[in-house]
């Protein structure tokens, strides 16, 4: 922010009073204090400036997320402190059919009119480390790659996580059931000869339209396709950090222009 912008901002705040400042802080602050780096926002998030202005930092979306995918920004978020975001390295979004995060948002930061997969666009997946891909080198999926995802699961007990006997885990809640189902799918890749985790566990309704595996140099690598919505599940589940998400980006911006 320049000195002139700062002076203008202070003038606009003057005379509003405490309640006025509290109400207007999001609207004006979003304009001047956006994050230097865009965050991956939950499904249904409106344009970034409007999102920062509208998000009231209530945490309702976080509370209803069945996969515990949503976090709230800490003090490093500047004006975005307390706003909802997703860190796909910690937990991707799994595109719940009902999108409870959108329905729970009371402010419009997550647009209630966009609670269908055809409207969801969070960003775009990109390959950032192709040479690390296990499938390219025909390497098996190591146990450590599967074990790591257990640490992302909050609904299993420490004993259950250590023993990994998920076939015997009871499912008293939808959250527990959904997260356990994810682990069961992942377990099928333990020491699998070929890694296709990113393509096979993509939560898009027709995953082959969003991501697939293509041949290269005697092996395979992932190919990002037009229907990718940037949910970040592939980033979380990839054993070797091959993929990343560019928030808010579109397929045309990343791939057609390139």
C-alpha positions in Angstrom: 0.0 0.0 0.0 1.3 3.5 -0.9 1.3 6.4 1.6 -1.5 8.0 -0.4 -3.6 4.8 -0.3 -3.0 4.5 3.4 -4.1 8.1 4.0 -7.2 7.5 1.9 -8.1 4.4 3.8 -7.8 6.1 7.2 -10.0 9.0 6.0 -12.6 6.5 4.9 -12.6 4.8 8.3 -12.8 8.1 10.2 -16.3 8.9 11.4 -17.6 5.4 10.9 -17.2 4.6 14.6 -16.2 1.2 16.0 -19.2 -0.7 14.6 -18.8 1.0 11.2 -15.2 0.1 11.0 -16.0 -3.5 11.9 -18.6 -3.7 9.2 -16.5 -2.0 6.5 -13.1 -3.5 7.3 -13.7 -6.4 5.0 -14.9 -4.3 2.1 -12.1 -1.8 2.2 -9.4 -3.9 3.7 -9.8 -6.7 1.0 -9.0 -4.1 -1.6 -5.7 -3.0 0.0 -4.5 -6.0 1.9 -5.0 -9.0 -0.2 -2.6 -11.9 0.2 0.5 -11.7 -1.9 -0.2 -15.4 -2.8 -3.7 -16.6 -3.7 -5.1 -19.2 -1.4 -7.1 -22.2 -2.6 -10.7 -21.4 -1.6 -13.5 -23.8 -0.9 -16.1 -24.7 -3.6 -18.4 -21.9 -4.5 -16.1 -19.1 -3.5 -16.9 -15.8 -5.2 -14.2 -13.7 -6.9 -11.3 -13.1 -4.5 -11.9 -9.4 -3.6 -15.5 -10.1 -2.9 -14.6 -13.3 -1.0 -12.4 -11.3 1.4 -15.1 -8.7 1.8 -17.9 -11.2 2.4 -16.3 -13.9 4.5 -17.2 -13.2 8.1 -14.7 -15.7 9.4 -17.4 -17.7 11.2 -15.9 -21.2 10.5 -19.3 -22.7 9.6 -17.9 -24.2 6.4 -15.0 -25.8 8.4 -17.4 -27.3 10.9 -19.6 -29.1 8.3 -16.8 -30.3 6.0 -16.9 -34.2 6.1 -13.2 -34.5 5.2 -11.8 -31.8 7.4 -10.4 -30.1 4.3 -11.1 -26.5 5.2 -8.8 -24.3 7.4 -8.9 -20.8 8.6 -6.1 -18.4 7.8 -3.7 -17.5 10.6 -2.0 -14.1 11.2 0.1 -14.5 8.1 -3.1 -14.0 6.1 -3.0 -10.2 6.6 -6.6 -9.0 5.9 -7.5 -12.6 5.2 -7.0 -13.7 8.8 -9.8 -16.1 9.7 -11.0 -16.6 6.1 -11.5 -20.1 4.8 -9.0 -21.9 2.6 -7.7 -25.3 1.7 -4.1 -26.5 1.8 -4.1 -29.5 -0.5 -0.8 -30.8 1.0 -2.7 -31.2 4.3 -6.1 -32.3 2.9 -7.6 -31.8 -0.5 -11.3 -31.2 -1.2 -13.3 -34.3 -2.1 -16.2 -32.6 -3.9 -19.1 -33.7 -1.6 -22.3 -34.2 -3.5 -24.3 -31.9 -1.3 -21.5 -29.3 -0.9 -22.3 -28.7 2.8 -19.7 -25.9 3.0 -21.6 -23.8 0.5 -24.9 -24.4 2.2 -23.5 -23.5 5.6 -22.0 -20.2 4.5 -24.2 -17.4 5.9 -22.6 -14.5 4.1 -22.5 -15.3 0.4 -18.7 -15.7 0.3 -19.5 -19.2 -0.9 -22.3 -18.7 -3.5 -25.4 -20.7 -2.7 -26.3 -20.6 -6.4 -23.1 -22.6 -7.2 -23.8 -25.7 -5.1 -23.5 -28.1 -8.1 -20.3 -29.6 -9.5 -20.9 -27.9 -12.9 -20.3 -24.5 -11.2 -17.4 -25.5 -9.1 -14.0 -24.2 -10.2 -11.4 -23.7 -7.5 -8.2 -23.7 -9.6 -6.2 -25.9 -11.9 -3.8 -28.7 -11.3 -0.3 -28.5 -12.8 2.7 -30.9 -13.0 5.6 -29.3 -11.1 7.9 -32.3 -10.7 7.3 -34.8 -13.5 10.6 -36.7 -12.9 9.5 -37.6 -9.4 6.4 -39.5 -10.7 6.5 -43.2 -9.7 4.5 -44.2 -12.7 7.1 -42.7 -15.1 9.8 -44.9 -13.6 7.5 -47.9 -13.0 8.2 -47.8 -9.3 5.9 -49.4 -6.7 3.9 -47.3 -4.2 5.8 -47.4 -0.9 4.1 -48.0 2.4 5.1 -44.5 3.6 2.9 -42.9 0.9 -0.2 -44.6 2.2 0.7 -44.2 5.9 1.1 -40.5 5.4 -2.6 -40.0 4.5 -3.6 -41.7 7.8 -2.0 -38.7 9.6 -4.4 -36.4 7.7 -7.5 -38.2 9.0 -8.9 -36.8 12.2 -11.7 -39.1 12.8 -9.8 -42.3 13.5 -8.2 -43.0 16.9 -4.5 -43.2 17.4 -4.7 -47.0 17.9 -6.8 -47.4 14.7 -4.3 -45.3 12.7 -1.3 -47.2 14.1 -2.9 -50.6 13.4 -4.5 -49.6 10.1 -7.2 -52.2 10.5 -9.7 -50.0 8.7 -11.8 -52.9 7.6 -12.9 -53.3 11.2 -13.5 -49.6 11.9 -17.1 -48.9 12.9 -18.8 -45.9 11.2 -21.0 -44.1 13.7 -20.9 -40.9 11.6 -20.9 -39.9 8.0 -17.6 -38.0 8.4 -15.9 -41.1 9.8 -17.4 -43.3 7.1 -16.4 -41.1 4.2 -12.8 -40.7 5.5 -12.5 -44.4 6.1 -13.8 -45.2 2.6 -11.0 -42.9 1.2 -8.4 -44.9 3.2 -9.8 -48.2 2.0 -9.5 -47.0 -1.6 -5.9 -45.9 -1.0 -5.0 -49.2 0.7 -5.4 -50.9 -2.6 -2.3 -49.1 -3.9 -0.1 -50.3 -1.0 3.0 -51.7 -2.8 1.1 -51.6 -6.1 3.3 -52.2 -9.1 2.0 -49.1 -10.9 0.9 -45.8 -9.3 -2.2 -44.3 -10.7 -3.5 -42.8 -7.5 -4.0 -39.3 -8.8 -6.2 -40.5 -11.7 -8.0 -43.3 -9.9 -8.9 -41.4 -6.7 -9.8 -38.1 -8.4 -13.2 -37.2 -6.9 -14.6 -35.5 -10.0 -17.8 -37.4 -11.0 -16.2 -38.6 -14.2 -12.5 -38.5 -13.2 -11.1 -39.4 -16.7 -12.4 -36.0 -17.9 -10.3 -34.2 -15.2 -7.1 -36.3 -15.1 -5.7 -39.4 -16.7 -2.4 -41.3 -17.3 -0.6 -41.1 -20.6 2.5 -43.0 -21.8 5.9 -41.4 -21.8 9.4 -42.9 -22.1 8.3 -46.4 -21.2 6.2 -45.3 -18.2 3.2 -43.1 -17.5 2.6 -39.6 -16.3 -0.6 -37.7 -15.3 -2.3 -35.5 -17.8 -4.5 -32.7 -16.6 -7.7 -32.4 -18.6 -10.4 -29.7 -19.1 -12.8 -30.7 -16.4 -10.2 -30.4 -13.6 -11.7 -28.1 -10.9 -8.5 -27.7 -8.8 -9.8 -29.6 -5.8 -6.3 -30.6 -4.7 -7.1 -34.3 -3.9 -4.4 -35.4 -6.4 -1.9 -33.1 -4.6 -2.6 -34.6 -1.2 -2.6 -38.2 -2.3 0.4 -38.1 -4.7 3.3 -40.1 -3.1 6.0 -37.8 -4.4 4.7 -34.3 -4.8 4.4 -34.3 -8.6 1.4 -32.0 -8.7 0.3 -28.6 -7.4 -2.8 -26.4 -7.7 -2.9 -22.9 -9.1 -5.8 -21.2 -7.3 -8.4 -19.5 -9.5 -6.6 -20.5 -12.7 -8.5 -22.0 -15.6 -7.6 -24.7 -18.1 -7.4 -22.2 -20.9 -5.0 -20.0 -18.9 -2.6 -22.8 -18.0 -2.7 -25.2 -20.9 -4.2 -23.6 -24.1 -2.1 -20.4 -23.9 0.9 -22.5 -23.0 
